Amino acid sequence: MRRALVLFVFLIAAGCAKERATFRGAPVIVISVDTLRSDHLPAYGYKGMQTPHIDALRRDAILFERAYSHCPMTLPSHVSIFTGLLPTEHGVRNNVGYRFDAAKHPPLAVTLHGNGYRTGAAVSSYVLRSETGIAQGFESYDDAIPVAAAGAVSEHQRSGFETLKAADAWLGQHASEPFFYFFHIYEPHAPYSPSYDGEIAKADDIVGRLLARLKELGVYDKALIVFLSDHGEGLWQHGEDQHGILLYRESLQVPLFVKLPKSVRGNTSVARPVPLADVAPTILDALGIAGSDRSLLKDAKPKPIYAETLYPRIHLGWSELRSLIDERWHYIDGPRPELYDVLHDAGETRDVSTIERRPYAAMRQTMATYPSAIESLQVIDPEDAKKLAALGYVGTPKNRTGPLPNPRDEIAHLDEIKMAFGLADQRRYDEAVLVFRRLLQRNPRLSDVWSKLGEILVESGRYPEAIETYKTAIAQAERFSPDLALGLGFAYLKNEQPQETVQHAELALSTNPREANELLARAFVELKRFPDAERCARTAIEAGDRQPTSILLLAEVQRAEGNLNGALQTIEEAERRANDLEVPHLYGIDYLRGDILARLDRPDEAIVAFRREIENAPQHLQAYANLALVYIIVGKTAEANATLEQMAKANPHRGAYALAAKTLETVGDERGAARWRKKM
């Protein structure tokens, strides 16, 4: 009898183990379509467009009707997806200024690679670049995204069709092995072309081509495929056009499909709310690698789902927001807490916090069990604190007193901020400076405005003002910003203070290695430390996966060293890399080419190069100035003056007028220089 009982128990255990390992070794593909609202997909009932390829995947998959992100920002959300942790746990709270520590929190790729999986990825946004730490565990991580000369980090992206090319190649090499592949596209992230729904149609096309490739390789049927988005989009529903500031359902609810091998449980749905942090445990459980009660494939009892955004606090000086959402209620914690009945008010149009006191009190009490978002802002690297103190800044972040403004109340002021940024984009810098200063007088915590003001003051040639702007921004910031340190370092460089540039670039080496090394290289050129400059330029090239801008910087170093022919060869290398990345025009490349050709006494070729730079980058002031000088040297004074007039027309600000005056002063034309100074 005892022997029979033991055998019975053994058979049950063996059966359970077999069930748990049903999909062992199955290929795993995670498809992330950035910024995709679930309620804009036909699979979720939307009638405004068609997505035949996504619909086909849905028919083979389990659809989760109510899946929620933990943060309406790309980097923190993806770290949660791959670690199974909340932002409060993995520590990445924003797209910039944070680096994921995979040694402390091993992500899905590390675990799968350790279990014999080949691991690869291709991403479409610079926000997910490898230096953020998110690439840990991937043998191949294709983030070859061109970096523009200016613009926010979130604007640096590549077409999903280009990302698909990288995926095609990798999948073709590893289709016969157990593999994990992460495929990320940035459609429908702003700027939309032609519209939000139009971008979704592009995403559907790209996803369809990827799925067709998987079928062609014989992978699709046996694969575990997860289709999701990292967060949604405001689309003006509560006053926010994009995402990151508010925490309403439109920014948090996302599509989520799980297609199992052989389409097991295909075309079914799960109605309960589920968090994106449960994706990684689900995959590991389905593969039999690590069992988890958090698997989405199990009928677990729903728990409140936490979300947060620190963006309004870090960038705008408004309050951070946190929220909890369960089967019925959505509680948003901020200066004025809100409660919505999402079952009966999906659009969250009626705050019932003063009516539904019991659920309001219960969710508020539950929220108190989560770590305060304020505490995370008080953490700073001790070495950075020492350096900041040595440079005369406050060495620790500020402890704010009193309540911060409610983002919901302040969201209307975004229009004025965007208007000021629009003036800057039009190179109407003098007007933009006035508006930015007015904004900062009203709200001195607008970090993004401080940064942009410093940037345009540098562009305007107002270097001392830019230095004071950046110093004030750093000194009053609640959290040390590497971007502000780099901006200040560049302002010092333009003001002929390279040693101060080195000090500030070093503050950003750990978080922004490419940008910091580029700035160090420029400073070392000014200090005549050419071997150090070349070393930093080459380090920047490697840190940024051979960004063409970094390669072009190496050519600048070689020019400074006097290696003009070598610099021309490096320029050609930068151009080839730009072509590989399908960059239509690499900012500064023809300016640098023209400068070197002029030094080689090839004025006709230099003129052509400078003209080409001006045509492609009309904001590049020095290209006009150098072209004017070449014209003067070859005796074409009229053409030189016309070039300076063209510069001022395209760039109507005092920086352009000052450079025109300086250019004429260089060749002894004091009368012409005085005429330009009168316009300043």
C-alpha positions as CSV (number, residue, x, y, z in Angstrom):
1,M,0.0,0.0,0.0
2,R,2.8,2.4,0.9
3,R,4.7,1.6,-2.3
4,A,1.5,2.3,-4.3
5,L,1.0,5.6,-2.6
6,V,4.6,6.7,-3.2
7,L,4.2,5.7,-6.9
8,F,1.0,7.7,-7.1
9,V,2.6,10.8,-5.6
10,F,5.6,10.4,-7.9
11,L,3.3,10.2,-11.0
12,I,1.4,13.3,-9.9
13,A,4.7,15.3,-9.4
14,A,6.0,14.1,-12.7
15,G,2.8,15.2,-14.4
16,C,2.9,18.6,-12.8
17,A,6.5,19.0,-13.8
18,K,5.7,18.0,-17.4
19,E,2.8,20.5,-17.5
20,R,5.0,23.3,-16.2
21,A,7.7,22.5,-18.8
22,T,5.2,22.2,-21.7
23,F,6.8,25.0,-23.6
24,R,10.4,24.5,-22.6
25,G,12.8,25.7,-25.2
26,A,10.1,27.6,-27.2
27,P,11.3,30.7,-29.0
28,V,10.2,33.9,-27.3
29,I,9.5,37.1,-29.1
30,V,8.4,40.3,-27.3
31,I,6.9,42.9,-29.6
32,S,6.6,46.4,-28.1
33,V,4.8,49.0,-30.1
34,D,5.6,52.2,-28.2
35,T,2.8,54.6,-27.1
36,L,-0.1,52.4,-28.4
37,R,-3.4,52.9,-26.7
38,S,-5.5,49.7,-26.5
39,D,-8.7,51.6,-27.2
40,H,-7.3,52.6,-30.6
41,L,-7.0,48.9,-31.8
42,P,-9.9,47.0,-33.5
43,A,-9.0,44.1,-31.3
44,Y,-10.3,46.2,-28.4
45,G,-13.4,47.4,-30.2
46,Y,-12.1,50.5,-32.0
47,K,-13.9,51.2,-35.3
48,G,-11.7,54.1,-36.6
49,M,-9.2,52.0,-38.6
50,Q,-8.2,48.5,-39.6
51,T,-5.2,46.5,-38.3
52,P,-5.4,43.2,-40.1
53,H,-2.0,41.8,-39.0
54,I,-2.4,42.6,-35.4
55,D,-5.9,41.2,-35.6
56,A,-4.5,38.0,-37.0
57,L,-2.1,37.7,-34.1
58,R,-4.9,38.3,-31.7
59,R,-6.9,35.4,-33.1
60,D,-4.0,33.1,-32.1
61,A,-3.4,34.7,-28.7
62,I,-4.9,35.4,-25.3
63,L,-6.0,39.0,-25.2
64,F,-5.9,40.8,-21.9
65,E,-8.7,43.3,-21.8
66,R,-7.3,45.5,-19.1
67,A,-3.5,45.6,-19.0
68,Y,-1.8,48.5,-17.3
69,S,1.6,50.1,-17.5
70,H,3.5,51.2,-14.3
71,C,4.8,54.4,-15.8
72,P,3.8,56.4,-18.9
73,M,7.5,56.7,-20.0
74,T,9.4,54.4,-22.3
75,L,12.5,53.4,-20.3
76,P,11.0,52.8,-16.8
77,S,8.1,50.9,-18.3
78,H,10.3,48.5,-20.3
79,V,12.6,47.9,-17.3
80,S,9.4,46.9,-15.4
81,I,8.4,44.6,-18.3
82,F,11.8,42.8,-18.3
83,T,12.4,42.6,-14.5
84,G,8.9,42.1,-13.1
85,L,9.6,45.0,-10.7
86,L,7.9,48.3,-10.1
87,P,9.9,51.5,-10.8
88,T,10.1,52.0,-7.0
89,E,11.9,48.6,-6.9
90,H,14.2,48.7,-10.0
91,G,15.1,52.4,-9.5
92,V,14.6,53.7,-13.0
93,R,12.1,56.5,-12.6
94,N,12.5,58.6,-15.8
95,N,13.7,58.4,-19.3
96,V,16.8,60.5,-18.6
97,G,19.1,60.7,-15.6
98,Y,18.8,57.1,-14.5
99,R,20.7,53.9,-15.4
100,F,19.4,50.4,-14.8
101,D,21.5,48.2,-12.6
102,A,21.1,44.7,-14.1
103,A,23.5,43.3,-11.5
104,K,21.0,44.1,-8.8
105,H,17.9,43.2,-10.7
106,P,18.7,40.5,-13.4
107,P,16.2,41.1,-16.3
108,L,14.6,38.5,-18.5
109,A,17.4,38.4,-21.1
110,V,20.0,37.5,-18.4
111,T,17.8,34.7,-17.1
112,L,17.0,33.3,-20.5
113,H,20.6,33.5,-21.7
114,G,21.7,31.7,-18.6
115,N,19.2,28.9,-19.6
116,G,20.7,28.4,-23.0
117,Y,18.8,31.0,-25.1
118,R,20.4,33.1,-27.7
119,T,19.3,36.7,-27.1
120,G,18.9,39.6,-29.5
121,A,17.0,42.9,-29.8
122,A,16.4,45.8,-32.1
123,V,15.0,49.0,-30.8
124,S,13.7,52.2,-32.5
125,S,14.2,54.8,-29.8
126,Y,17.4,56.4,-28.4
127,V,15.6,56.3,-25.0
128,L,16.3,52.5,-25.0
129,R,19.9,52.8,-26.1
130,S,22.3,50.2,-24.6
131,E,24.1,52.6,-22.3
132,T,21.0,52.9,-20.2
133,G,21.7,49.4,-18.9
134,I,18.7,47.8,-20.5
135,A,20.7,45.8,-23.0
136,Q,22.3,43.6,-20.3
137,G,21.8,39.9,-21.2
138,F,21.4,40.5,-24.9
139,E,24.2,39.1,-27.1
140,S,23.1,41.4,-29.9
141,Y,21.4,44.7,-29.2
142,D,20.8,46.8,-32.3
143,D,20.3,50.4,-31.2
144,A,21.9,52.1,-34.2
145,I,19.7,55.2,-34.0
146,P,21.1,58.4,-35.4
147,V,21.4,61.2,-32.9
148,A,20.4,64.6,-34.2
149,A,22.4,67.8,-33.5
150,A,19.7,69.0,-31.2
151,G,16.3,68.1,-29.8
152,A,15.0,66.0,-26.9
153,V,16.2,62.5,-26.4
154,S,12.7,61.2,-27.2
155,E,12.9,62.7,-30.6
156,H,15.9,60.5,-31.6
157,Q,14.3,57.6,-33.4
158,R,14.4,55.5,-36.5
159,S,11.7,54.0,-38.6
160,G,10.3,50.7,-37.6
161,F,11.0,49.4,-41.1
162,E,14.7,50.0,-40.5
163,T,14.5,48.2,-37.2
164,L,12.8,45.3,-39.0
165,K,15.8,44.9,-41.3
166,A,18.0,44.3,-38.2
167,A,15.5,41.8,-36.8
168,D,15.3,40.0,-40.1
169,A,19.0,39.4,-40.2
170,W,19.3,38.2,-36.6
171,L,16.3,35.9,-36.8
172,G,17.6,34.3,-39.9
173,Q,20.8,33.4,-38.2
174,H,19.2,32.0,-35.0
175,A,15.8,30.5,-36.1
176,S,17.0,26.9,-35.4
177,E,18.0,27.6,-31.8
178,P,16.1,28.5,-28.6
179,F,16.1,32.3,-28.7
180,F,14.6,35.4,-27.1
181,Y,14.1,38.4,-29.3
182,F,12.9,41.9,-28.3
183,F,11.5,43.9,-31.1
184,H,10.6,47.6,-30.4
185,I,9.1,50.1,-32.8
186,Y,8.3,53.8,-32.2
187,E,5.3,54.2,-34.3
188,P,2.9,55.7,-33.2
189,H,5.1,57.9,-30.9
190,A,4.9,61.6,-31.8
191,P,5.6,63.4,-34.1
192,Y,2.8,61.5,-36.0
193,S,2.9,61.2,-39.7
194,P,0.2,61.5,-40.9
195,S,-1.8,61.0,-37.7
196,Y,-1.9,58.9,-34.6
197,D,-4.1,56.3,-36.3
198,G,-2.0,56.6,-39.4
199,E,1.1,55.7,-37.4
200,I,-0.8,52.7,-35.9
201,A,-1.5,51.6,-39.5
202,K,2.3,51.7,-40.1
203,A,2.9,49.7,-37.0
204,D,0.4,47.1,-38.1
205,D,2.3,46.8,-41.4
206,I,5.6,46.4,-39.7
207,V,4.3,43.8,-37.2
208,G,2.7,41.9,-40.1
209,R,6.1,41.7,-41.9
210,L,7.8,40.5,-38.7
211,L,5.2,37.8,-38.2
212,A,5.4,36.8,-41.9
213,R,9.2,36.4,-41.4
214,L,8.7,34.2,-38.3
215,K,6.3,32.0,-40.4
216,E,8.8,31.9,-43.2
217,L,11.5,30.6,-40.8
218,G,9.2,28.0,-39.3
219,V,9.2,29.8,-35.9
220,Y,5.8,31.3,-35.5
221,D,3.8,28.2,-34.7
222,K,6.2,27.0,-32.0
223,A,6.9,30.5,-30.5
224,L,5.7,32.2,-27.4
225,I,4.9,35.8,-28.6
226,V,4.0,38.7,-26.4
227,F,2.6,41.8,-28.1
228,L,2.3,44.9,-25.9
229,S,2.9,48.6,-25.5
230,D,4.8,50.4,-22.8
231,H,2.2,53.1,-22.2
232,G,-0.6,55.0,-24.0
233,E,-1.1,58.5,-25.2
234,G,-3.2,61.5,-23.8
235,L,-4.6,62.8,-27.1
236,W,-6.0,65.8,-25.2
237,Q,-8.4,63.6,-23.2
238,H,-7.5,65.3,-20.0
239,G,-5.5,68.2,-21.4
240,E,-2.3,66.4,-22.2
241,D,-1.6,65.8,-25.9
242,Q,1.2,63.2,-25.4
243,H,2.2,61.3,-22.2
244,G,4.4,61.4,-19.1
245,I,2.6,64.1,-17.1
246,L,-0.8,62.7,-16.1
247,L,-1.8,59.2,-15.0
248,Y,-5.3,58.8,-16.5
249,R,-6.3,55.5,-18.1
250,E,-5.5,56.7,-21.6
251,S,-1.8,56.9,-20.7
252,L,-1.7,53.6,-18.7
253,Q,-4.0,51.1,-20.3
254,V,-2.2,49.2,-23.1
255,P,-2.8,46.3,-25.4
256,L,-1.4,42.9,-24.3
257,F,-1.6,39.6,-26.2
258,V,0.2,36.4,-25.3
259,K,0.4,33.8,-28.1
260,L,1.4,30.4,-26.8
261,P,3.1,27.7,-28.9
262,K,0.6,25.9,-31.2
263,S,-1.8,28.8,-30.4
264,V,-2.9,27.1,-27.2
265,R,-5.8,29.0,-25.8
266,G,-5.9,31.2,-28.9
267,N,-8.7,33.7,-29.5
268,T,-9.6,33.8,-25.8
269,S,-9.7,36.8,-23.5
270,V,-8.9,37.6,-19.8
271,A,-11.1,40.3,-18.3
272,R,-9.3,40.9,-15.0
273,P,-6.8,43.8,-14.6
274,V,-3.2,42.7,-15.1
275,P,0.1,44.6,-14.7
276,L,2.9,44.7,-17.3
277,A,5.3,43.7,-14.5
278,D,3.8,40.2,-14.7
279,V,5.0,39.6,-18.3
280,A,8.5,38.4,-17.3
281,P,7.2,36.0,-14.6
282,T,4.6,34.7,-17.2
283,I,7.3,33.9,-19.7
284,L,9.6,32.2,-17.3
285,D,6.7,30.2,-15.8
286,A,5.5,29.1,-19.3
287,L,9.0,27.9,-20.2
288,G,9.3,25.9,-17.0
289,I,12.3,28.0,-15.9
290,A,10.9,29.6,-12.8
291,G,7.4,28.9,-11.5
292,S,5.4,31.9,-10.5
293,D,2.0,32.6,-9.0
294,R,2.2,35.9,-10.9
295,S,1.9,34.1,-14.3
296,L,-0.8,35.8,-16.4
297,L,-1.8,32.3,-17.6
298,K,-3.0,31.4,-14.1
299,D,-6.3,32.6,-12.6
300,A,-4.8,34.8,-9.9
301,K,-6.8,37.1,-7.8
302,P,-6.3,40.7,-9.1
303,K,-4.4,43.1,-6.9
304,P,-4.3,46.9,-7.2
305,I,-1.8,47.9,-9.9
306,Y,0.6,50.7,-9.1
307,A,1.8,53.4,-11.5
308,E,3.8,56.6,-11.1
309,T,5.2,59.5,-13.0
310,L,8.0,61.7,-11.7
311,Y,8.3,63.5,-15.0
312,P,6.2,66.5,-13.9
313,R,8.4,66.9,-10.8
314,I,11.8,66.4,-12.4
315,H,11.1,68.4,-15.6
316,L,8.4,70.9,-14.7
317,G,8.6,71.5,-11.0
318,W,5.0,70.2,-10.5
319,S,4.0,67.4,-8.1
320,E,4.8,63.8,-8.9
321,L,1.7,61.6,-9.3
322,R,1.0,58.0,-8.3
323,S,-2.0,55.8,-8.8
324,L,-3.6,52.5,-8.0
325,I,-6.1,50.7,-10.3
326,D,-8.2,47.6,-9.5
327,E,-11.2,45.9,-11.0
328,R,-13.4,48.9,-10.5
329,W,-11.6,51.9,-9.0
330,H,-8.7,54.1,-10.2
331,Y,-7.2,56.2,-7.4
332,I,-4.8,59.0,-8.4
333,D,-2.6,60.3,-5.6
334,G,-1.4,63.9,-5.8
335,P,-2.0,67.3,-4.3
336,R,-5.7,66.8,-4.9
337,P,-6.4,63.0,-4.9
338,E,-8.9,61.7,-7.4
339,L,-11.0,58.6,-7.7
340,Y,-12.8,57.2,-10.8
341,D,-15.2,54.3,-11.3
342,V,-13.6,52.9,-14.5
343,L,-16.2,50.2,-14.9
344,H,-18.9,52.9,-15.4
345,D,-16.8,55.9,-16.4
346,A,-14.1,54.6,-18.7
347,G,-13.2,58.1,-19.8
348,E,-12.6,59.2,-16.2
349,T,-14.8,62.2,-16.5
350,R,-16.3,62.3,-13.0
351,D,-14.1,62.4,-9.8
352,V,-16.1,60.5,-7.1
353,S,-13.5,60.9,-4.3
354,T,-15.9,62.9,-2.2
355,I,-18.8,60.5,-2.8
356,E,-17.3,57.0,-2.7
357,R,-15.5,57.5,0.7
358,R,-15.0,53.8,1.5
359,P,-13.0,52.8,-1.7
360,Y,-11.3,56.2,-1.6
361,A,-10.1,55.6,2.0
362,A,-9.1,52.0,1.3
363,M,-7.0,52.8,-1.8
364,R,-5.4,55.7,-0.1
365,Q,-4.4,53.5,2.7
366,T,-3.0,50.9,0.3
367,M,-1.0,53.6,-1.5
368,A,0.7,54.5,1.8
369,T,2.3,51.0,1.7
370,Y,4.3,51.9,-1.4
371,P,7.7,53.8,-1.1
372,S,7.3,57.5,-1.4
373,A,8.4,58.9,-4.7
374,I,10.0,61.8,-2.9
375,E,12.6,59.7,-1.3
376,S,14.1,58.5,-4.6
377,L,14.8,62.1,-5.5
378,Q,17.1,62.5,-2.5
379,V,19.6,59.9,-3.7
380,I,22.8,61.2,-5.3
381,D,26.1,59.5,-6.0
382,P,28.5,60.5,-3.2
383,E,31.3,61.2,-5.7
384,D,29.1,63.5,-7.8
385,A,28.1,65.3,-4.6
386,K,31.7,65.9,-3.7
387,K,32.4,67.3,-7.2
388,L,29.4,69.5,-7.1
389,A,30.4,70.9,-3.8
390,A,33.9,71.5,-5.0
391,L,32.5,73.4,-8.0
392,G,30.6,75.7,-5.7
393,Y,27.2,74.0,-6.0
394,V,25.1,72.6,-3.3
395,G,26.3,69.0,-2.9
396,T,23.0,67.5,-2.0
397,P,19.6,67.9,-3.6
398,K,17.1,70.4,-2.1
399,N,14.4,69.3,0.3
400,R,11.3,71.2,-1.0
401,T,9.0,72.7,1.5
402,G,5.3,73.1,0.9
403,P,3.1,71.4,-1.7
404,L,4.1,71.4,-5.4
405,P,1.5,72.4,-8.0
406,N,-1.0,69.8,-9.2
407,P,-0.1,68.8,-12.8
408,R,-3.8,68.7,-13.7
409,D,-4.1,72.3,-12.7
410,E,-0.9,73.4,-14.5
411,I,-1.3,71.4,-17.7
412,A,-2.8,74.5,-19.5
413,H,0.6,76.3,-19.1
414,L,2.2,73.7,-21.4
415,D,0.9,75.8,-24.4
416,E,3.0,78.7,-23.3
417,I,6.0,76.5,-22.8
418,K,5.5,74.9,-26.2
419,M,5.1,78.3,-27.8
420,A,8.5,79.4,-26.4
421,F,10.1,76.2,-27.7
422,G,8.5,76.9,-31.0
423,L,10.2,80.4,-31.1
424,A,13.5,78.6,-30.4
425,D,12.9,76.2,-33.2
426,Q,12.2,79.1,-35.6
427,R,15.6,80.6,-34.3
428,R,13.8,83.6,-33.0
429,Y,16.1,83.4,-30.0
430,D,15.8,86.9,-28.7
431,E,12.0,86.6,-28.4
432,A,12.3,83.0,-26.9
433,V,14.7,84.3,-24.2
434,L,12.1,86.8,-23.0
435,V,9.4,84.2,-22.8
436,F,11.6,81.6,-21.1
437,R,12.6,84.1,-18.5
438,R,9.0,85.0,-17.9
439,L,8.2,81.4,-17.4
440,L,11.0,80.8,-15.0
441,Q,10.1,83.9,-13.0
442,R,6.7,82.3,-12.4
443,N,8.0,78.8,-11.9
444,P,11.8,78.5,-11.2
445,R,11.6,74.7,-11.1
446,L,11.0,74.3,-14.9
447,S,14.1,72.2,-15.6
448,D,13.5,71.8,-19.3
449,V,13.0,75.5,-19.7
450,W,16.3,76.2,-17.9
451,S,18.1,73.8,-20.2
452,K,16.6,75.2,-23.4
453,L,17.3,78.8,-22.3
454,G,20.9,77.9,-21.7
455,E,21.1,76.2,-25.1
456,I,19.7,79.2,-27.1
457,L,21.9,81.6,-25.1
458,V,24.9,79.6,-26.3
459,E,23.5,79.5,-29.9
460,S,23.1,83.3,-29.6
461,G,26.7,83.8,-28.6
462,R,25.7,85.0,-25.1
463,Y,28.1,82.7,-23.3
464,P,28.4,84.5,-19.9
465,E,24.6,84.6,-19.6
466,A,24.4,80.9,-20.6
467,I,26.9,80.0,-17.9
468,E,25.0,81.8,-15.2
469,T,21.7,80.2,-16.5
470,Y,23.1,76.7,-16.2
471,K,24.8,77.3,-12.9
472,T,21.5,78.6,-11.4
473,A,19.7,75.6,-12.8
474,I,22.1,73.1,-11.3
475,A,22.2,74.9,-8.0
476,Q,18.4,74.9,-7.6
477,A,17.7,71.5,-9.1
478,E,16.1,69.0,-6.8
479,R,18.1,66.2,-8.5
480,F,21.5,66.4,-10.1
481,S,21.1,66.6,-13.9
482,P,23.9,65.3,-16.1
483,D,22.3,67.1,-19.0
484,L,22.6,70.4,-17.3
485,A,26.2,69.7,-16.4
486,L,27.0,68.9,-20.0
487,G,25.2,72.1,-21.1
488,L,27.2,74.2,-18.7
489,G,30.4,72.5,-19.8
490,F,29.6,73.4,-23.4
491,A,28.9,77.0,-22.5
492,Y,32.3,77.2,-20.8
493,L,33.9,75.7,-23.9
494,K,32.4,78.4,-26.1
495,N,33.5,81.0,-23.6
496,E,37.1,79.8,-23.9
497,Q,37.2,78.1,-20.5
498,P,38.1,74.5,-21.4
499,Q,39.4,73.5,-17.9
500,E,35.9,74.2,-16.5
501,T,34.5,72.2,-19.4
502,V,36.5,69.2,-18.3
503,Q,35.3,69.5,-14.8
504,H,31.6,69.4,-15.8
505,A,32.0,66.8,-18.5
506,E,33.5,64.4,-15.9
507,L,30.3,64.7,-13.9
508,A,28.3,63.0,-16.6
509,L,30.7,60.2,-17.6
510,S,28.9,57.5,-15.8
511,T,25.4,58.4,-17.0
512,N,26.1,59.9,-20.5
513,P,29.4,58.4,-21.6
514,R,29.1,59.3,-25.3
515,E,28.1,62.9,-24.8
516,A,30.6,63.4,-21.9
517,N,33.5,62.0,-23.9
518,E,32.6,64.1,-26.9
519,L,32.7,67.2,-24.7
520,L,36.0,66.2,-23.1
521,A,37.5,65.7,-26.6
522,R,36.5,69.2,-27.6
523,A,37.9,70.6,-24.4
524,F,41.2,68.7,-24.8
525,V,41.6,70.1,-28.3
526,E,41.4,73.6,-26.8
527,L,43.9,72.6,-24.2
528,K,46.2,71.2,-27.0
529,R,46.1,67.8,-25.3
530,F,45.6,66.1,-28.6
531,P,46.3,62.4,-27.6
532,D,43.6,62.8,-24.8
533,A,41.3,64.4,-27.3
534,E,41.6,61.5,-29.7
535,R,41.2,59.0,-27.0
536,C,38.0,60.6,-25.8
537,A,36.7,60.9,-29.3
538,R,37.3,57.2,-30.0
539,T,35.7,56.3,-26.6
540,A,32.7,58.3,-27.7
541,I,32.5,56.4,-31.0
542,E,32.5,53.0,-29.2
543,A,30.1,54.2,-26.4
544,G,27.5,55.3,-28.9
545,D,27.8,52.4,-31.3
546,R,29.7,54.4,-33.9
547,Q,27.4,57.4,-34.1
548,P,28.3,59.4,-37.2
549,T,28.4,62.6,-35.0
550,S,31.1,61.0,-32.9
551,I,33.1,59.9,-36.0
552,L,32.9,63.5,-37.3
553,L,34.3,64.7,-34.0
554,L,37.3,62.5,-34.5
555,A,37.8,64.4,-37.8
556,E,37.7,67.7,-35.9
557,V,40.4,66.4,-33.6
558,Q,42.5,65.4,-36.5
559,R,42.1,68.8,-38.1
560,A,43.2,70.5,-34.9
561,E,46.3,68.2,-34.9
562,G,47.1,69.3,-38.5
563,N,46.3,65.9,-40.0
564,L,44.1,67.4,-42.7
565,N,44.1,64.5,-45.2
566,G,43.4,62.1,-42.3
567,A,40.5,64.3,-41.3
568,L,39.0,64.2,-44.8
569,Q,39.2,60.4,-44.7
570,T,37.4,60.3,-41.3
571,I,34.8,62.6,-42.7
572,E,34.1,60.1,-45.5
573,E,33.8,57.4,-42.8
574,A,31.3,59.5,-40.9
575,E,29.4,60.0,-44.1
576,R,29.3,56.2,-44.8
577,R,28.0,55.6,-41.3
578,A,25.3,58.3,-41.7
579,N,24.3,56.6,-45.0
580,D,24.0,53.3,-43.2
581,L,21.7,54.9,-40.7
582,E,19.8,56.7,-43.5
583,V,20.6,60.1,-42.0
584,P,19.7,62.6,-44.8
585,H,22.2,65.1,-43.8
586,L,24.8,64.9,-41.0
587,Y,24.9,68.3,-39.3
588,G,28.3,69.9,-39.6
589,I,29.8,67.5,-42.1
590,D,30.0,69.8,-45.0
591,Y,31.1,72.7,-42.8
592,L,34.0,70.7,-41.5
593,R,34.8,69.5,-45.1
594,G,34.7,73.0,-46.3
595,D,37.0,74.3,-43.5
596,I,39.6,71.6,-44.3
597,L,39.4,72.2,-48.0
598,A,40.0,75.9,-47.4
599,R,43.0,75.1,-45.2
600,L,44.3,72.9,-48.1
601,D,44.0,76.0,-50.4
602,R,41.1,74.5,-52.4
603,P,38.7,77.5,-52.2
604,D,36.3,76.5,-55.0
605,E,35.7,73.1,-53.4
606,A,35.4,74.8,-50.0
607,I,32.7,77.2,-51.3
608,V,30.6,74.3,-52.6
609,A,30.9,72.5,-49.3
610,F,29.9,75.5,-47.2
611,R,26.9,76.3,-49.5
612,R,25.8,72.7,-49.1
613,E,26.0,72.9,-45.3
614,I,24.0,76.1,-45.3
615,E,21.3,74.6,-47.6
616,N,20.9,71.6,-45.3
617,A,21.4,73.4,-41.9
618,P,20.5,77.1,-42.2
619,Q,21.0,77.5,-38.4
620,H,24.8,76.7,-38.7
621,L,26.1,80.2,-38.3
622,Q,29.8,79.4,-38.6
623,A,29.2,77.9,-42.1
624,Y,28.0,81.4,-43.3
625,A,31.0,83.1,-41.6
626,N,33.6,80.8,-43.1
627,L,32.0,81.0,-46.5
628,A,32.1,84.8,-46.3
629,L,35.8,84.7,-45.3
630,V,36.6,82.5,-48.3
631,Y,34.7,84.8,-50.6
632,I,36.7,87.8,-49.2
633,I,40.0,85.9,-49.6
634,V,39.2,85.2,-53.3
635,G,38.2,88.8,-53.8
636,K,34.4,88.3,-54.0
637,T,33.4,91.0,-51.4
638,A,29.8,91.3,-52.7
639,E,29.2,87.6,-52.3
640,A,30.6,87.7,-48.8
641,N,28.3,90.5,-47.7
642,A,25.3,88.7,-49.3
643,T,26.2,85.6,-47.4
644,L,26.2,87.5,-44.1
645,E,22.8,89.0,-45.0
646,Q,21.5,85.5,-45.8
647,M,22.7,84.4,-42.3
648,A,20.9,87.2,-40.5
649,K,17.7,86.6,-42.5
650,A,17.6,82.9,-41.7
651,N,18.7,83.5,-38.1
652,P,17.2,86.8,-36.9
653,H,18.9,87.1,-33.5
654,R,21.8,89.0,-31.9
655,G,24.1,85.9,-32.1
656,A,24.0,86.1,-35.9
657,Y,24.6,89.8,-35.9
658,A,27.5,89.5,-33.5
659,L,29.2,86.8,-35.7
660,A,28.7,88.9,-38.8
661,A,30.4,91.8,-37.1
662,K,33.2,89.6,-35.8
663,T,33.7,88.2,-39.3
664,L,34.1,91.6,-40.9
665,E,36.3,92.8,-38.1
666,T,38.6,89.8,-38.7
667,V,39.4,91.1,-42.2
668,G,39.7,94.8,-41.1
669,D,36.3,96.0,-42.2
670,E,35.5,98.1,-39.2
671,R,32.7,100.1,-40.9
672,G,30.9,96.9,-41.9
673,A,31.4,95.4,-38.5
674,A,29.9,98.6,-36.9
675,R,26.8,98.3,-39.1
676,W,26.1,94.9,-37.8
677,R,26.7,95.8,-34.2
678,K,24.0,98.4,-34.4
679,K,21.5,95.6,-35.0
680,M,22.4,93.9,-31.8
